[in-house]
Amino acid sequence: MKAEPTALGAGVAEAEESRVAARADTRLMRSLLIGIFLFMTVYALYFARAFFMPVILAFLLALTLTPIVRLLRKRGIPEVVSATLLVLVSIFVFASAGYVLSGPVIDLINNTSSIGQQLTERLAQLRRPLERIMDIAHQIEGLTETSQEPGVQKVAVAQSGFFSSAASNILSAGTSLTIIFVLSLFLLASGTMFYEKIIQSFASLTEKKRALRVVYDVEREISHYLLTVTIINTGLGTVIGLGLWALGMPNPLVWGAAAALLNFLPYVGAMITLVLVTVIALITFDTIAYALLAPAFLVLCDIIEGQFVTPMVVGRRLEINAVAIFIAIAFWSWLWGFVGALMAVPLLVVVKVFCDHFESLSHVGNFLAAQHTAVVEDEADEQDAAAAG
Protein backbone atom coordinates (compact mmCIF):
# COMPACT_ATOMS: atom_id res chain seq x y z
CA MET A 1 0.00 0.00 0.00
CA LYS A 2 2.92 2.40 0.68
CA ALA A 3 4.80 1.57 -2.53
CA GLU A 4 2.08 3.01 -4.77
CA PRO A 5 2.21 6.58 -3.33
CA THR A 6 6.00 6.45 -3.43
CA ALA A 7 6.02 5.42 -7.08
CA LEU A 8 3.39 8.03 -7.84
CA GLY A 9 5.49 10.74 -6.15
CA ALA A 10 8.58 9.66 -8.04
CA GLY A 11 6.64 9.84 -11.30
CA VAL A 12 5.39 13.33 -10.48
CA ALA A 13 8.93 14.45 -9.63
CA GLU A 14 10.28 13.03 -12.87
CA ALA A 15 7.50 14.74 -14.84
CA GLU A 16 8.24 18.05 -13.09
CA GLU A 17 11.95 17.68 -13.85
CA SER A 18 11.12 16.97 -17.49
CA ARG A 19 8.94 20.08 -17.67
CA VAL A 20 11.68 22.21 -16.09
CA ALA A 21 14.26 20.82 -18.53
CA ALA A 22 11.90 21.44 -21.46
CA ARG A 23 11.35 25.05 -20.35
CA ALA A 24 15.10 25.56 -20.02
CA ASP A 25 15.66 24.16 -23.50
CA THR A 26 12.92 26.40 -24.85
CA ARG A 27 14.48 29.50 -23.25
CA LEU A 28 17.91 28.53 -24.59
CA MET A 29 16.52 27.98 -28.08
CA ARG A 30 14.66 31.29 -27.95
CA SER A 31 17.83 33.11 -26.85
CA LEU A 32 19.81 31.52 -29.67
CA LEU A 33 17.16 32.48 -32.21
CA ILE A 34 17.08 36.07 -30.92
CA GLY A 35 20.88 36.25 -31.13
CA ILE A 36 20.89 34.89 -34.68
CA PHE A 37 18.14 37.33 -35.66
CA LEU A 38 20.03 40.30 -34.22
CA PHE A 39 23.26 39.23 -35.94
CA MET A 40 21.48 38.87 -39.28
CA THR A 41 19.77 42.25 -38.78
CA VAL A 42 23.09 44.02 -38.17
CA TYR A 43 24.59 42.18 -41.16
CA ALA A 44 21.72 43.29 -43.39
CA LEU A 45 21.83 46.90 -42.13
CA TYR A 46 25.57 47.09 -42.83
CA PHE A 47 25.67 45.58 -46.31
CA ALA A 48 22.32 47.03 -47.44
CA ARG A 49 22.87 50.50 -45.98
CA ALA A 50 22.34 52.10 -49.39
CA PHE A 51 18.71 50.96 -49.10
CA PHE A 52 17.98 51.12 -45.37
CA MET A 53 19.62 54.48 -44.68
CA PRO A 54 17.37 56.65 -46.91
CA VAL A 55 14.29 54.64 -45.90
CA ILE A 56 14.86 55.19 -42.17
CA LEU A 57 15.71 58.86 -42.78
CA ALA A 58 12.45 59.21 -44.70
CA PHE A 59 10.50 57.75 -41.77
CA LEU A 60 12.26 60.10 -39.34
CA LEU A 61 11.55 63.10 -41.58
CA ALA A 62 7.90 62.06 -41.90
CA LEU A 63 7.60 61.70 -38.12
CA THR A 64 9.17 65.13 -37.68
CA LEU A 65 6.65 66.79 -40.00
CA THR A 66 3.61 64.77 -38.87
CA PRO A 67 2.52 67.24 -36.13
CA ILE A 68 2.42 70.03 -38.72
CA VAL A 69 0.36 67.90 -41.12
CA ARG A 70 -2.02 67.02 -38.30
CA LEU A 71 -2.38 70.67 -37.31
CA LEU A 72 -3.08 71.72 -40.90
CA ARG A 73 -5.62 68.93 -41.26
CA LYS A 74 -7.54 70.39 -38.33
CA ARG A 75 -7.54 73.69 -40.25
CA GLY A 76 -9.20 71.99 -43.21
CA ILE A 77 -6.11 71.43 -45.41
CA PRO A 78 -5.93 67.88 -46.86
CA GLU A 79 -2.91 65.70 -46.07
CA VAL A 80 -1.83 65.56 -49.71
CA VAL A 81 -1.63 69.34 -50.01
CA SER A 82 0.12 69.93 -46.68
CA ALA A 83 2.53 67.04 -47.23
CA THR A 84 3.47 68.32 -50.69
CA LEU A 85 4.05 71.84 -49.40
CA LEU A 86 6.14 70.65 -46.44
CA VAL A 87 8.31 68.38 -48.58
CA LEU A 88 8.87 71.16 -51.12
CA VAL A 89 9.82 73.55 -48.31
CA SER A 90 12.21 70.92 -46.91
CA ILE A 91 13.83 70.48 -50.32
CA PHE A 92 14.18 74.25 -50.71
CA VAL A 93 15.73 74.65 -47.24
CA PHE A 94 18.12 71.77 -47.79
CA ALA A 95 19.18 72.99 -51.24
CA SER A 96 19.58 76.59 -50.06
CA ALA A 97 21.66 75.56 -47.06
CA GLY A 98 23.84 73.35 -49.24
CA TYR A 99 24.38 76.14 -51.77
CA VAL A 100 25.16 78.82 -49.17
CA LEU A 101 27.43 76.64 -47.03
CA SER A 102 29.25 74.82 -49.83
CA GLY A 103 31.64 77.68 -50.58
CA PRO A 104 32.86 78.38 -47.01
CA VAL A 105 33.09 74.66 -46.22
CA ILE A 106 35.18 73.97 -49.34
CA ASP A 107 37.46 76.88 -48.44
CA LEU A 108 37.94 75.49 -44.94
CA ILE A 109 38.78 72.06 -46.32
CA ASN A 110 41.25 73.51 -48.83
CA ASN A 111 42.92 75.62 -46.12
CA THR A 112 43.29 72.76 -43.66
CA SER A 113 47.07 72.62 -44.02
CA SER A 114 47.51 76.37 -43.55
CA ILE A 115 45.13 76.34 -40.58
CA GLY A 116 47.21 73.63 -38.96
CA GLN A 117 50.42 75.56 -39.59
CA GLN A 118 48.97 78.76 -38.15
CA LEU A 119 47.68 76.93 -35.09
CA THR A 120 51.09 75.36 -34.54
CA GLU A 121 52.79 78.74 -34.71
CA ARG A 122 50.21 80.28 -32.40
CA LEU A 123 50.65 77.63 -29.75
CA ALA A 124 54.43 77.42 -30.07
CA GLN A 125 54.92 78.24 -26.41
CA LEU A 126 52.89 75.20 -25.47
CA ARG A 127 54.94 73.00 -27.75
CA ARG A 128 58.34 73.65 -26.21
CA PRO A 129 58.09 71.01 -23.44
CA LEU A 130 57.36 68.43 -26.14
CA GLU A 131 60.19 69.38 -28.48
CA ARG A 132 62.59 66.89 -26.91
CA ILE A 133 60.14 64.03 -27.44
CA MET A 134 59.53 65.13 -31.02
CA ASP A 135 63.31 65.21 -31.70
CA ILE A 136 63.65 61.66 -30.42
CA ALA A 137 60.76 60.57 -32.64
CA HIS A 138 62.38 62.18 -35.69
CA GLN A 139 65.68 60.47 -34.91
CA ILE A 140 63.97 57.09 -34.67
CA GLU A 141 62.17 57.78 -37.93
CA GLY A 142 65.48 58.67 -39.59
CA LEU A 143 67.08 55.46 -38.39
CA THR A 144 64.14 53.48 -39.72
CA GLU A 145 64.40 55.08 -43.15
CA THR A 146 68.20 54.54 -43.40
CA SER A 147 67.86 50.92 -42.30
CA GLN A 148 65.97 50.04 -45.45
CA GLU A 149 67.86 48.18 -48.13
CA PRO A 150 69.04 50.46 -50.93
CA GLY A 151 67.75 48.14 -53.62
CA VAL A 152 64.24 47.99 -52.24
CA GLN A 153 61.76 50.27 -53.91
CA LYS A 154 58.57 51.56 -52.34
CA VAL A 155 55.39 50.63 -54.11
CA ALA A 156 52.54 53.10 -54.13
CA VAL A 157 49.06 51.95 -55.01
CA ALA A 158 47.43 54.28 -57.46
CA GLN A 159 44.10 55.62 -56.28
CA SER A 160 41.08 55.90 -58.47
CA GLY A 161 40.43 59.17 -60.20
CA PHE A 162 39.11 61.98 -58.04
CA PHE A 163 36.46 63.12 -60.47
CA SER A 164 35.05 59.66 -61.05
CA SER A 165 34.86 59.08 -57.30
CA ALA A 166 33.22 62.48 -56.76
CA ALA A 167 30.71 61.83 -59.55
CA SER A 168 29.83 58.46 -58.04
CA ASN A 169 29.33 59.99 -54.58
CA ILE A 170 27.18 62.81 -55.97
CA LEU A 171 25.03 60.32 -57.89
CA SER A 172 24.61 58.13 -54.79
CA ALA A 173 23.74 61.14 -52.61
CA GLY A 174 21.23 62.39 -55.19
CA THR A 175 19.54 59.00 -55.34
CA SER A 176 19.34 58.78 -51.54
CA LEU A 177 17.88 62.29 -51.25
CA THR A 178 15.29 61.48 -53.90
CA ILE A 179 14.22 58.37 -52.00
CA ILE A 180 14.06 60.31 -48.72
CA PHE A 181 11.86 63.14 -49.98
CA VAL A 182 9.57 61.02 -52.18
CA LEU A 183 9.00 58.37 -49.51
CA SER A 184 8.40 61.09 -46.91
CA LEU A 185 5.79 62.62 -49.20
CA PHE A 186 3.97 59.32 -49.54
CA LEU A 187 4.10 58.66 -45.79
CA LEU A 188 2.76 62.10 -44.90
CA ALA A 189 0.07 62.03 -47.58
CA SER A 190 -1.16 58.54 -46.67
CA GLY A 191 -3.10 59.86 -43.69
CA THR A 192 -4.67 57.09 -41.60
CA MET A 193 -4.04 54.29 -44.09
CA PHE A 194 -1.40 52.59 -41.93
CA TYR A 195 -3.62 52.79 -38.86
CA GLU A 196 -6.44 51.12 -40.79
CA LYS A 197 -4.08 48.34 -41.90
CA ILE A 198 -2.98 47.78 -38.30
CA ILE A 199 -6.58 47.56 -37.09
CA GLN A 200 -7.41 45.03 -39.79
CA SER A 201 -4.56 42.80 -38.56
CA PHE A 202 -6.36 42.00 -35.29
CA ALA A 203 -9.52 40.02 -34.79
CA SER A 204 -11.12 41.17 -31.53
CA LEU A 205 -12.27 44.71 -30.85
CA THR A 206 -10.21 44.88 -27.62
CA GLU A 207 -6.98 44.03 -29.44
CA LYS A 208 -7.76 46.57 -32.14
CA LYS A 209 -8.30 49.33 -29.59
CA ARG A 210 -5.12 48.46 -27.69
CA ALA A 211 -3.00 48.30 -30.86
CA LEU A 212 -4.41 51.58 -32.13
CA ARG A 213 -3.80 53.29 -28.78
CA VAL A 214 -0.18 52.08 -28.67
CA VAL A 215 0.51 53.15 -32.27
CA TYR A 216 -1.05 56.57 -31.75
CA ASP A 217 0.87 57.15 -28.50
CA VAL A 218 4.20 56.09 -29.99
CA GLU A 219 3.69 58.14 -33.14
CA ARG A 220 2.56 61.22 -31.22
CA GLU A 221 5.40 61.17 -28.69
CA ILE A 222 8.15 60.48 -31.23
CA SER A 223 6.91 63.06 -33.73
CA HIS A 224 6.60 65.64 -30.94
CA TYR A 225 10.12 64.87 -29.75
CA LEU A 226 11.71 65.02 -33.21
CA LEU A 227 9.95 68.25 -34.21
CA THR A 228 10.70 69.92 -30.88
CA VAL A 229 14.38 68.92 -30.90
CA THR A 230 14.72 70.10 -34.51
CA ILE A 231 13.26 73.50 -33.60
CA ILE A 232 15.51 73.77 -30.52
CA ASN A 233 18.63 72.87 -32.50
CA THR A 234 17.71 75.37 -35.20
CA GLY A 235 17.29 78.08 -32.59
CA LEU A 236 20.59 77.10 -30.96
CA GLY A 237 22.40 77.29 -34.29
CA THR A 238 20.86 80.70 -35.00
CA VAL A 239 21.93 82.10 -31.62
CA ILE A 240 25.44 80.71 -31.96
CA GLY A 241 25.79 82.03 -35.51
CA LEU A 242 24.68 85.53 -34.48
CA GLY A 243 26.90 85.51 -31.40
CA LEU A 244 29.99 84.43 -33.34
CA TRP A 245 29.22 87.05 -35.99
CA ALA A 246 29.11 89.71 -33.26
CA LEU A 247 32.46 88.49 -31.94
CA GLY A 248 34.01 88.77 -35.41
CA MET A 249 34.45 85.07 -36.18
CA PRO A 250 34.87 84.23 -39.87
CA ASN A 251 32.09 82.17 -41.49
CA PRO A 252 29.63 82.43 -38.57
CA LEU A 253 26.90 80.88 -40.72
CA VAL A 254 28.96 77.71 -41.08
CA TRP A 255 29.51 77.41 -37.34
CA GLY A 256 25.85 78.08 -36.59
CA ALA A 257 24.78 75.37 -39.03
CA ALA A 258 27.41 72.99 -37.64
CA ALA A 259 26.20 73.63 -34.08
CA ALA A 260 22.58 72.97 -35.09
CA LEU A 261 23.44 69.78 -36.97
CA LEU A 262 25.94 68.36 -34.48
CA ASN A 263 23.63 69.04 -31.54
CA PHE A 264 21.71 65.95 -32.63
CA LEU A 265 24.75 64.16 -31.14
CA PRO A 266 24.49 64.89 -27.40
CA TYR A 267 27.82 65.56 -25.70
CA VAL A 268 29.86 64.48 -28.74
CA GLY A 269 28.45 67.07 -31.14
CA ALA A 270 28.93 69.99 -28.76
CA MET A 271 32.52 68.91 -28.12
CA ILE A 272 33.30 68.71 -31.85
CA THR A 273 31.84 72.17 -32.47
CA LEU A 274 33.75 73.58 -29.49
CA VAL A 275 37.08 72.20 -30.73
CA LEU A 276 36.58 73.50 -34.28
CA VAL A 277 35.50 76.97 -33.17
CA THR A 278 38.40 77.15 -30.69
CA VAL A 279 40.93 76.31 -33.41
CA ILE A 280 39.55 78.92 -35.83
CA ALA A 281 39.33 81.54 -33.07
CA LEU A 282 42.95 80.97 -32.02
CA ILE A 283 44.28 81.57 -35.54
CA THR A 284 41.90 84.47 -36.24
CA PHE A 285 42.20 86.83 -33.30
CA ASP A 286 45.34 88.62 -32.10
CA THR A 287 45.17 87.70 -28.43
CA ILE A 288 44.43 84.32 -26.90
CA ALA A 289 42.24 85.94 -24.24
CA TYR A 290 39.89 87.39 -26.87
CA ALA A 291 40.03 84.18 -28.90
CA LEU A 292 38.69 82.24 -25.92
CA LEU A 293 35.50 84.35 -25.91
CA ALA A 294 34.07 82.36 -28.83
CA PRO A 295 34.38 78.91 -27.20
CA ALA A 296 33.19 80.39 -23.89
CA PHE A 297 30.08 81.68 -25.66
CA LEU A 298 29.50 78.20 -27.14
CA VAL A 299 29.78 76.57 -23.73
CA LEU A 300 27.29 79.06 -22.28
CA CYS A 301 24.78 78.38 -25.08
CA ASP A 302 25.16 74.60 -24.70
CA ILE A 303 24.64 74.79 -20.94
CA ILE A 304 21.48 76.88 -21.30
CA GLU A 305 20.12 74.59 -24.01
CA GLY A 306 21.01 71.30 -22.34
CA GLN A 307 20.11 72.15 -18.75
CA PHE A 308 17.12 74.46 -19.14
CA VAL A 309 15.57 74.75 -22.62
CA THR A 310 15.43 71.11 -23.75
CA PRO A 311 14.31 69.63 -20.38
CA MET A 312 11.64 72.31 -20.03
CA VAL A 313 10.27 71.94 -23.57
CA VAL A 314 10.76 68.23 -24.27
CA GLY A 315 10.37 66.94 -20.73
CA ARG A 316 12.45 64.63 -18.56
CA ARG A 317 10.55 61.47 -19.47
CA LEU A 318 12.15 61.08 -22.90
CA GLU A 319 15.72 61.70 -21.73
CA ILE A 320 18.23 58.90 -22.35
CA ASN A 321 21.13 57.98 -20.07
CA ALA A 322 24.60 58.97 -21.24
CA VAL A 323 25.95 55.41 -21.47
CA ALA A 324 23.20 54.34 -23.88
CA ILE A 325 23.76 57.49 -25.96
CA PHE A 326 27.50 56.87 -26.35
CA ILE A 327 26.94 53.20 -27.20
CA ALA A 328 24.28 54.10 -29.78
CA ILE A 329 26.46 56.79 -31.38
CA ALA A 330 29.45 54.43 -31.55
CA PHE A 331 27.35 51.62 -33.03
CA TRP A 332 25.52 53.65 -35.67
CA SER A 333 28.64 55.61 -36.65
CA TRP A 334 30.41 52.28 -37.23
CA LEU A 335 27.42 51.00 -39.14
CA TRP A 336 26.52 54.02 -41.31
CA GLY A 337 29.18 56.65 -40.67
CA PHE A 338 28.35 60.25 -39.83
CA VAL A 339 24.74 59.97 -41.00
CA GLY A 340 24.26 56.98 -38.74
CA ALA A 341 25.69 58.93 -35.81
CA LEU A 342 23.14 61.70 -36.40
CA MET A 343 20.32 59.14 -36.45
CA ALA A 344 21.50 57.32 -33.31
CA VAL A 345 19.67 59.34 -30.65
CA PRO A 346 16.34 59.69 -32.53
CA LEU A 347 16.35 55.94 -33.14
CA LEU A 348 17.17 55.38 -29.47
CA VAL A 349 14.18 57.51 -28.47
CA VAL A 350 12.00 55.49 -30.85
CA VAL A 351 13.12 52.27 -29.17
CA LYS A 352 12.56 53.67 -25.67
CA VAL A 353 9.06 54.97 -26.39
CA PHE A 354 8.12 51.67 -28.02
CA CYS A 355 9.46 49.64 -25.08
CA ASP A 356 7.63 51.83 -22.54
CA HIS A 357 4.30 50.78 -24.06
CA PHE A 358 4.87 47.03 -23.62
CA GLU A 359 5.23 45.45 -20.21
CA SER A 360 7.51 42.67 -21.47
CA LEU A 361 9.98 45.30 -22.77
CA SER A 362 9.70 47.72 -19.85
CA HIS A 363 13.10 46.67 -18.48
CA VAL A 364 14.72 47.78 -21.75
CA GLY A 365 12.99 51.16 -21.57
CA ASN A 366 14.04 51.49 -17.92
CA PHE A 367 17.67 50.81 -18.87
CA LEU A 368 17.59 53.47 -21.58
CA ALA A 369 15.99 56.10 -19.33
CA ALA A 370 18.03 58.68 -17.48
CA GLN A 371 18.57 58.10 -13.75
CA HIS A 372 16.51 61.02 -12.51
CA THR A 373 13.67 59.99 -14.84
CA ALA A 374 13.53 56.53 -13.27
CA VAL A 375 13.56 58.09 -9.79
CA VAL A 376 10.67 60.38 -10.68
CA GLU A 377 8.67 57.46 -12.09
CA ASP A 378 9.32 55.38 -8.95
CA GLU A 379 8.16 58.24 -6.73
CA ALA A 380 5.03 58.63 -8.84
CA ASP A 381 4.31 54.89 -8.51
CA GLU A 382 4.77 55.09 -4.72
CA GLN A 383 2.39 58.06 -4.52
CA ASP A 384 -0.20 56.19 -6.62
CA ALA A 385 0.13 53.14 -4.39
CA ALA A 386 -0.26 55.26 -1.25
CA ALA A 387 -3.33 56.95 -2.67
CA ALA A 388 -4.84 53.62 -3.62
CA GLY A 389 -4.14 52.28 -0.11
N, C-alpha and C positions, 0 to 999 in steps of 0.2 A: 504493500500500500504506500510506503514512503518512497519507493523507487520511481513511481510515476511522476509525482511532483518534481523530484530532482531532475529527471530527464526532461520534463516540460520546461523547467527553469533554464536548464542548459541550452535547450533549443531556442528559447526566447533570447538568451544572451548571445548565442551565435547569430541569430537573425539581426539583433541590434548591432552587433559588430559588423555584419555584412552591410547593413544600411549606412553605418558611419563610414566604412571604407568606400562605399559607392559614392557617398556625398563628397568625400575627399577627392576621389578620382574625378568627379564632375567638376569640382572647383579647380583642380589642377588643369583639366582639359580646357575649361573656360578661360583660365589665365593664359594658357599657351595660345589659344585662338585670338585673344585680345592682343597679346604681344605680336603675333604674326600679322594681325590686321594693322596695328600701328606701324610696324616696320614697312609693310607694303604701302601704307598711306604716305609715309615720309619718302619712300622710294619714288612713288608716283608724283608727288609734289615737286621733287627735285628734278627729275628727268622730263617732266611735262610742265615745267614752270612757264613756258611760253604760252600755254593754254590756261593754266589755273590762275596765274598772276593777274591778267586783265579781267578775268571773270570775277575773282574775289574783289578786285578794286571797283568793278562796276557795281557789285552788291553793296559795298561800303558807301560809294557815292550815292546810290539810290536811297540807302538808309539815311544818309545825311540830309538829303533833299526831301524826304518823305513828309516831315512836319510842315514844310512850306506848301507842298501839294495838298495836304489835308486841310490846311488853313484856307487855301484858295478854293478848295471844293466847297467849304462851308459858305464862301462868298458867292457861290454859283458858277464858278469857272470849272469846266470839265477837266478830268485828269489828263486827257490827251493834250489839251491846249497848255495847261500849266507845266506839264512835263516837257513839252517841246520848248517852251520859252526858257525854262530853267536849264535845260541841257545846252541850248544855244548860248545863254549867258555864261555858262561854265566854260564852253569852248572859247568864247570871246575873251574871258578873263585869263584862261590858261595861255592862249595864243599871245595876248597882249603882254602878259608877264614874261613869257619866253622871249618875245621880241625886244622888250625894254631891257631885260637883264642879260641877254646874250652877249652884248658888247662889253660891258664891264667885267663879266665873268671870264670871257675869253682873254681880256687884257690881264686880269689877275693870274690866269693860268700861264700866259706867255711870259709874265714878269716874275715867275716863281723863283728863278735863279737869282735875279737881282734883289728880290725881297729877302731871300736868305742871306745874301752877302751884306746887305744893309743892316739886317738884324744882328749878324755876327759882329760887324763893326761897332754897332751901337752898344752891344753888351760885352765889349772887349774886356772891361774891367772885371766882369764875372767869369771870364774864361781863363784868366791868368793862373788860378790855382790848378787848373786842369791841363796846363800846357806841358808839364812834365810827363803826364800820362800819355798825352797825344804824341809827344816826341818818341816815347818808347814804342807806341803802336806803329808809328811810321818806320822806325828802325826794324821792327819785326817784319813789317810788310816788305821793306827793302831786301832783307835777308831771304824772304820767301821768293821774291822775284828773281834774285840772283842765283838761287839754288836750282832753278829750272835748267834742264839740259839745253845747250845752245841749238841743238838740231831739232828740238821739238817746236812745232808751230801751233799757235792757238787757232782753234776753229771757231768761227762765229756763225751762228745759224741765222740765215737771212729771214727777216720778218716779212709778213705779207704786206702788200702795198697799203699805205695809209688811206688813200682815197677809196679803195675798194672796201676796206674795213669800215670807214666812216659811212659810206653809202649803205652798206649792209645794216649797220646799227640804226641809221635814220629810217630805213625801210621797216625794220623790226619795230622801232618805236612808233612809227606811224600806224602800223597794223594794230599794235596793242591799244593805242589811243582810240582808234576807230571802234574796236571791239568794246572798249570801256564806255564810250559815250553812247553808242547805239544800244548796247545791252541795258544801260541805265535808263535810256528813254523807254524801252519796252517794259522794264520793271516798274517804272513810275506811272506809265500810262495804263498798265494792266488793271489798276484799281483793286477790287476785291476778288479777282479771279483766283489767286493762290489760296485765299481763305476759303473760298467755296470748294476748291479741290481738297483741302485738308478736311473740311467737314464731311465731304462725301467718302472719305477713307474710313470713317468710323460707322459702326452700326447703330449703337444705342444713342439716345438723345443726351444722356448724361456724359458719355465720352465725347460727344461732339461739342458740348458746352465747355467741358474742361479743356479740350485741345484748343478751341477757339480763344478761350481766356488766356491760356499760356502763350499762344502765338501773338495775340494782341499786346500782352504785357511786355514780352520780350522785344517785339518790334518797336513799341512806343518808347521803352526805356533806352534802347540802343540808339534809335534815331535821335532822341532828345540829347543823349550824351554826345554823339558825333557832331551834331549841328552846334551844340553849345561850345564844345571844345574848339571847333573850327572858328567860330566867332571870336572866342577868347584869344586864340593864337593869332588871328588876323589883327585884333586890337593891340596885342602885345608887339607884333612886328611893326605896326604903325607908330606906336609910341617910341619904340627903340630907334626906328628910322629917323623920326623927327628929332629925337634927343641927340643922336649922333650927328645929324646935320647941323644942329645948333652948336655942337662942340667943334665943328670943322672937320669931321672925319670924311675922307674921300669915299665915294660910292655909298652913301648912307642907305640908298634904296636897296642895294644888294644885301647889306647887313640886316636891314629890317625884314626882307623876304627870307633870308637864311634863318633869322631868329623865329619867324612864324612857322617855317617848315620844320626846322629841327626841334621845335618845342613839342612836336608829336612824339619825340623820344625823351621821356622824363629823365632828368639827371644827365644823361649822356648828351642829349642835344644842346642843353644849356652850356655844358662844359666845352663842347666843340665850338660853339659860337663865341664863348668867352676867350678861348685861346686864339682864335682867328682875329677877333677884334683887337686883342692885346698886342698881337704881332704887328698888325697894320698901324695901330696907334703909336707903337714904339719907334717905327721907322718914319712916321709922318711928322710928329711934333718935335719941337726943339728940346724940351725938357722932359725927363722921365716922370716928374711929378704931374705935369699936365697930361702926359700920355696915359697915366693911370686913371684919369677921370672917366674915360670911355668904358673900360671894364668895370669900374665901380658903379657907373650908371646901369650897366647891364645886370650886375648882381642885384642892385636895388629893385629893378623891374622884375627880375625872376623871383625875388623873395615876395614881393607884393602879389604877383600872379599866383605863385605856388601855395602861399600860406593864407591868403585872404580871398582873392577873386575866385579862383577855381573851386575851392571848398564851399564858398558861399553860394555860387551859382549852380554848380553841378551837384553838390551834396557829398557827404562823407560815405554814403552807402556804396557808391560805385568806385571807391578808391581801391587800388591794388597795392599789395605789399611790395617793397623794393626788391626783394629777392626774386619774386615771380617776374617782375618787370625786367630785370637784368637777364634772367634765364631766357625769357621770351625774345628779347632783343638779340641776344647772342644766337639763339636758334634760328630765328627768321632771317637775320643778316647772313648767316652761313647758308641758309637754304636759298634765299632770293636776293641777296645783296642789300644795297641801300634801300631799295623799294620795300623789301621784306622787313627791314628794320623799322621803317615808317608805319607799316601795317601791324607791327607786333602788338602794341598796346590796344588799339581798337579791337583786334581779334581776341585779345585776352579779356577785354570787357565783355565781348559777345559770349565767350565761354563762361564767364562768371555769372552773367545774368541768366543764361540758359540753365546752369547748374543750380542756381538759387530757386528755380521753379520746380525742381524735381527732388523729392526727398532722398532718393537713392544716390543722388549726386551732390547732396548738400555738403558733404565733407570736402569735396573738391572746391566748391564755392567758398567755404570757410577758410581753406588754405590760401586761396587767392586774395582774400579780403585783407585790408590793412588791419593792424592790431587794434587801433582805437575803434574801428568799425565793429569788430567782433565784440569788444567790451561793451559798446553801446547796445548792440543787439542782445547780449546776455542780460544787461540791466533791464532792458525793455521786457524780456521774457520773464524775469523775476518779478517785475511790477505787475505784469498780466497775471502771473500765478498768484501773487498776493491778493490782487483784486478779486480773482475768481474764488479764492479761499474765504 
